[in-house]
Every structure is written in structure tokens, then in C-alpha cells.
Amino acid sequence: MDSARVIVEPGTGYELLLSGMIVAARQATRSLDDATLWRRRAEAAGPDVIDGIRRIGREPFINLLGFVHAMTEERTSEAALAALAKASDRDVLLALVGYHRRAMRLVTPPAVIRAAVDGDQDARREFRRTSFPDLRYWQASLRFLLAGPSADVRSEVVGILRAWHERGFSEHEPAIRGAQAADAPAVRELVAAMELDAVLERIAPGITFAREVGQSLVVLIPDVVLRPGYVIGDHGPTLLIAYPAGSSGADPAVPPDPLVRLGKALGDPLRLRALRELRDGPLTLTDLAERLGVPRTSLQHHVRILTYAGLVVLSVDDAQWGRLELREDALAQVSRLAERYVLG
């Protein structure tokens, strides 16, 4: 496969969308550091804001990441809102329903998605039937996005985002911008010195994916609001990866981030049991949950911690869960990292 150009691109426009995703995804409370904090901010912004964000749903916010990259020169929140207000109703709705994402086009023919956006009722039913029918949150988003004329939907989405920006996000934007700006130089140095896979092992350990033919640009987005989570999406030839800012380097006087992550991951009985189950071979999240006798939704939080520590490899396709595999070599890193830090 041809090599892709890799850039590191901070932008509060991306973060505005990802903060909306957190508020919309109720199950994120346990898996993300600041999920509860962002949800409280949305509640304080008013019922119209939090209810509106939840009507949109989590996936459309991911779908819009590529739109922000493609339609703005500066990736600020103000530029993102202006681009959404300026673009045609049809283009915004196409972006919201994921028309430019490979995962959506693989399950629903692009012609059906276009016809659904243009108002064809048969196409709308077919879109909902074929586009991940078992994902209730996505089906709820499609019902909202395809319920009326595209002009009304675009107007409502932009209005909700503007209200969220004014009442909940903008107050924290300078701090987010500063954290992104502080992280980007170190990751740019990594990009200049390493292959993409090696860079991702540093900034988002435990994640593997296959870049598709034709993807010529990889955009690495330092993310503050989702830490320690990540998001992978695409928009035509562009692959976008929002990674947790602050994960690229370490002060020698401060415990190295990989050691802290490993210590946290190993400090829970259920996570230790999960690692033991994976010793016999890869498992899906559902299979692992059944073996451990816990709900799949409860296990997601623990799996995220294990992958973030690099103890488990999670194969992802776009934003979907894949197979989990134990990294035995990562277990050996615990003693080496601890000895190096403690004994110098």
C-alpha cells in the first residue's frame, strides 16, 4: 500500500464535536475521565441543549469530524459552526448520516444514502434497514436525521451546536486549545522519526487497524475531552484519529505514562481475570463478557483501560469493536519500566 501523509492537527472544532459525542453517549460515564463533568456542563446549559444533543446522538458527531477537516481552513469551533451554517442543507445532512464514512457505505449503497437524504421514503426505510440495525443509538439518530426536510434538520443541528458552544463549551475552550497546542509538537517529532504504527503505539497503545487503499492523508487530532479514549473515522481519502493528548512523552522526574497505565490496568481483579481468559487466544468483547459472567456494557470500561495500557490489542474497523488479543510482551514491560523509573 502506498504511504500516506501524516499530519498532527489540533483544533477546537474537533473538540466541540467530541464533547457533544460524550454528552450523547450515556454509557461513556465510566470509560472516560471527564464524561460526567461534560454531562453536567450540558445539563447546566439547559434542557434544550442536552436534549438536543441526545436527539442527534453520538455517531453523527463522529461523522462531522471529517466535514470540519474538509470544509474549514482553521479547525476552530467558530470555523466549524460557520462551515455548517454556510454549506448546503444536503451536504450537511450527507455528512451527518455518514455518507463519507467507509463503514456506512459498506453496508448501505451510496445511491440509497443519497436518495434517503433527498427525501425518498423507500430509500429512507432501506437505509435504516441496512445501516447497523442492531445499534439502537444509531437507529435513533437516523430516525431524527431523516424525519423531515434537510433544511429543518440542518437548522436544528446547527442551532443545538451553537447553543452548546455558547453556554457550555466556549468557557473551557482556551484550556483545551492550550493542551492541544502543548501536545502537538512532541507528536510531530514522533511522526517525523517513526512509521505511523509506531507512533500510534506511543500515543494510542493497544489499537490496531488496517488503512484502506486510497486513504492518502492521516490526521492525528490531539484530544482533551475524550481522554483516555480515542476515535477513528474517515472522510473519503482522509483517515482521522483523535488520540488522548499528553500521552507522547514523559518528564524523567515523573512516573512514565506507560507505567502508570499498566499499574492502573493491573489493579483490578476483573481486569486480571480478563487477561487470563485471553491467554488462550483472541476473543470478541461479547465472548469475553460471557466467559467472565458480566454484562458486555460493564466490560467495555475495563477493556478500554487494558487497551490504553497496551496489555490488550483491539482490532478496530472505523469506530466498531473488533477482536481482543493479549499482548504477552506487555506484561514483561511492567517490571522493566518500574525498575528503570524507581532505580534510575
CORQUICOR-V288030 format. One record per residue. N is the residue number from 0. RES is the residue in three letters. SS is DSSP state (H for helix, E for strand, L for the rest). PHI is phi in radians with two decimals (* if undefined). Layout:
n res ss phi
N RES SS PHI
N RES SS PHI
This chain:
n res ss phi
0 MET L *
1 ASP L -1.14
2 SER L -1.33
3 ALA L -1.79
4 ARG E -1.33
5 VAL E -2.05
6 ILE E -2.25
7 VAL E -1.87
8 GLU L -2.34
9 PRO L -1.15
10 GLY L 3.05
11 THR H -1.28
12 GLY H -1.11
13 TYR H -1.11
14 GLU H -1.19
15 LEU H -1.02
16 LEU H -1.19
17 LEU H -1.21
18 SER H -1.17
19 GLY H -1.11
20 MET H -1.07
21 ILE H -1.07
22 VAL H -1.11
23 ALA H -1.26
24 ALA L -1.61
25 ARG H -1.10
26 GLN H -1.31
27 ALA H -1.38
28 THR L -0.96
29 ARG L -1.46
30 SER L -1.61
31 LEU L -2.12
32 ASP L -1.00
33 ASP L -1.93
34 ALA H -1.06
35 THR H -1.10
36 LEU H -1.08
37 TRP H -1.17
38 ARG H -1.15
39 ARG H -1.13
40 ARG H -1.11
41 ALA H -1.17
42 GLU H -1.10
43 ALA H -1.18
44 ALA H -1.25
45 GLY L 2.12
46 PRO H -1.09
47 ASP H -1.13
48 VAL H -1.29
49 ILE H -1.17
50 ASP H -1.17
51 GLY H -1.15
52 ILE H -1.09
53 ARG H -1.25
54 ARG H -1.14
55 ILE H -1.11
56 GLY L 1.57
57 ARG H -1.23
58 GLU H -1.18
59 PRO H -1.02
60 PHE H -1.17
61 ILE H -1.14
62 ASN H -1.02
63 LEU H -1.40
64 LEU H -1.01
65 GLY H -1.16
66 PHE H -1.08
67 VAL H -1.06
68 HIS H -1.11
69 ALA H -1.34
70 MET H -1.90
71 THR L -2.24
72 GLU L -1.57
73 GLU L -1.95
74 ARG L -1.58
75 THR L -1.40
76 SER H -1.12
77 GLU H -1.10
78 ALA H -1.16
79 ALA H -1.11
80 LEU H -1.13
81 ALA H -1.12
82 ALA H -1.14
83 LEU H -1.14
84 ALA H -1.31
85 LYS H -1.54
86 ALA L -1.16
87 SER L -1.19
88 ASP H -0.97
89 ARG H -1.13
90 ASP H -1.13
91 VAL H -1.17
92 LEU H -1.17
93 LEU H -1.02
94 ALA H -1.15
95 LEU H -1.07
96 VAL L -1.48
97 GLY L 1.49
98 TYR L -1.01
99 HIS L -1.57
100 ARG L -1.71
101 ARG H -1.03
102 ALA H -1.04
103 MET H -1.27
104 ARG H -1.28
105 LEU H -1.25
106 VAL H -1.74
107 THR L -2.29
108 PRO L -0.97
109 PRO H -0.93
110 ALA H -1.09
111 VAL H -1.19
112 ILE H -1.08
113 ARG H -1.10
114 ALA H -1.13
115 ALA H -1.11
116 VAL H -1.13
117 ASP L -1.38
118 GLY L 1.85
119 ASP L -1.20
120 GLN H -1.19
121 ASP H -1.11
122 ALA H -1.14
123 ARG H -1.13
124 ARG H -1.14
125 GLU H -1.16
126 PHE H -1.06
127 ARG H -1.16
128 ARG H -1.18
129 THR H -1.71
130 SER L -1.62
131 PHE L 0.84
132 PRO L -1.09
133 ASP L -1.48
134 LEU L -1.58
135 ARG H -1.09
136 TYR H -1.16
137 TRP H -1.27
138 GLN H -1.08
139 ALA H -1.12
140 SER H -1.11
141 LEU H -1.11
142 ARG H -1.05
143 PHE H -1.20
144 LEU H -1.21
145 LEU L -1.84
146 ALA L -1.36
147 GLY L -2.52
148 PRO L -1.06
149 SER H -1.07
150 ALA H -1.10
151 ASP H -1.20
152 VAL H -1.15
153 ARG H -1.04
154 SER H -1.05
155 GLU H -1.20
156 VAL H -1.11
157 VAL H -1.11
158 GLY H -1.08
159 ILE H -1.14
160 LEU H -1.15
161 ARG H -1.10
162 ALA H -1.11
163 TRP H -1.12
164 HIS H -1.08
165 GLU H -1.23
166 ARG H -1.74
167 GLY H -2.34
168 PHE H -1.66
169 SER H -1.06
170 GLU H -1.04
171 HIS H -1.75
172 GLU H -1.10
173 PRO H -1.03
174 ALA H -1.15
175 ILE H -1.12
176 ARG H -1.05
177 GLY H -1.13
178 ALA H -1.15
179 GLN H -1.10
180 ALA H -1.12
181 ALA H -1.23
182 ASP H -1.46
183 ALA H -1.00
184 PRO H -1.02
185 ALA H -1.12
186 VAL H -1.27
187 ARG H -1.09
188 GLU H -1.13
189 LEU H -1.09
190 VAL H -1.08
191 ALA H -1.24
192 ALA H -1.88
193 MET L -2.28
194 GLU L -1.26
195 LEU H -1.01
196 ASP H -1.03
197 ALA H -1.21
198 VAL H -1.12
199 LEU H -1.12
200 GLU H -1.10
201 ARG H -1.41
202 ILE H -1.69
203 ALA L -2.54
204 PRO L -1.11
205 GLY L 1.54
206 ILE E -1.99
207 THR E -2.20
208 PHE L -2.75
209 ALA L -1.89
210 ARG L -1.26
211 GLU L -1.43
212 VAL L -1.03
213 GLY L 1.70
214 GLN L -1.42
215 SER L -1.78
216 LEU E -2.40
217 VAL E -2.00
218 VAL E -1.88
219 LEU E -1.69
220 ILE E -1.91
221 PRO E -1.16
222 ASP E -2.03
223 VAL L -1.80
224 VAL L -1.30
225 LEU L -1.67
226 ARG L -0.93
227 PRO L -1.60
228 GLY L -1.42
229 TYR L -2.64
230 VAL E -2.43
231 ILE E -2.11
232 GLY E -2.55
233 ASP E -2.53
234 HIS E -2.54
235 GLY L 1.09
236 PRO L -1.42
237 THR E -1.86
238 LEU E -1.80
239 LEU E -2.02
240 ILE E -2.26
241 ALA E -1.59
242 TYR E -1.98
243 PRO E -1.20
244 ALA L -1.10
245 GLY L 1.60
246 SER L -1.83
247 SER L -1.65
248 GLY L -2.54
249 ALA L -2.71
250 ASP L -1.35
251 PRO L -0.99
252 ALA L -1.45
253 VAL L -1.86
254 PRO L -0.91
255 PRO L -1.05
256 ASP H -0.97
257 PRO H -1.03
258 LEU H -1.17
259 VAL H -1.09
260 ARG H -1.12
261 LEU H -1.13
262 GLY H -1.07
263 LYS H -1.12
264 ALA H -1.12
265 LEU H -1.50
266 GLY L -1.59
267 ASP L -2.48
268 PRO H -1.03
269 LEU H -1.16
270 ARG H -1.19
271 LEU H -1.13
272 ARG H -1.10
273 ALA H -1.08
274 LEU H -1.08
275 ARG H -1.12
276 GLU H -1.14
277 LEU H -1.37
278 ARG L -1.13
279 ASP L -1.51
280 GLY L 2.46
281 PRO L -1.11
282 LEU E -2.43
283 THR E -1.35
284 LEU H -1.04
285 THR H -1.11
286 ASP H -1.11
287 LEU H -1.13
288 ALA H -1.08
289 GLU H -1.12
290 ARG H -1.15
291 LEU H -1.50
292 GLY L 1.24
293 VAL L -2.24
294 PRO L -1.12
295 ARG H -1.01
296 THR H -1.12
297 SER H -1.24
298 LEU H -1.34
299 GLN H -0.98
300 HIS H -1.02
301 HIS H -1.22
302 VAL H -1.13
303 ARG H -1.09
304 ILE H -1.16
305 LEU H -1.15
306 THR H -1.23
307 TYR H -1.12
308 ALA H -1.40
309 GLY L 1.49
310 LEU L -1.37
311 VAL E -2.25
312 VAL E -1.67
313 LEU E -1.98
314 SER E -1.40
315 VAL L -2.07
316 ASP E -2.17
317 ASP L 1.05
318 ALA L -1.82
319 GLN E -1.71
320 TRP L -1.20
321 GLY L -2.15
322 ARG E -1.63
323 LEU E -1.81
324 GLU E -2.41
325 LEU E -1.23
326 ARG L -1.80
327 GLU H -1.11
328 ASP H -1.13
329 ALA H -1.20
330 LEU H -1.10
331 ALA H -1.23
332 GLN H -1.24
333 VAL H -1.02
334 SER H -1.18
335 ARG H -1.12
336 LEU H -1.15
337 ALA H -1.15
338 GLU H -1.12
339 ARG H -1.12
340 TYR H -1.32
341 VAL H -1.20
342 LEU H -1.64
343 GLY L 1.27
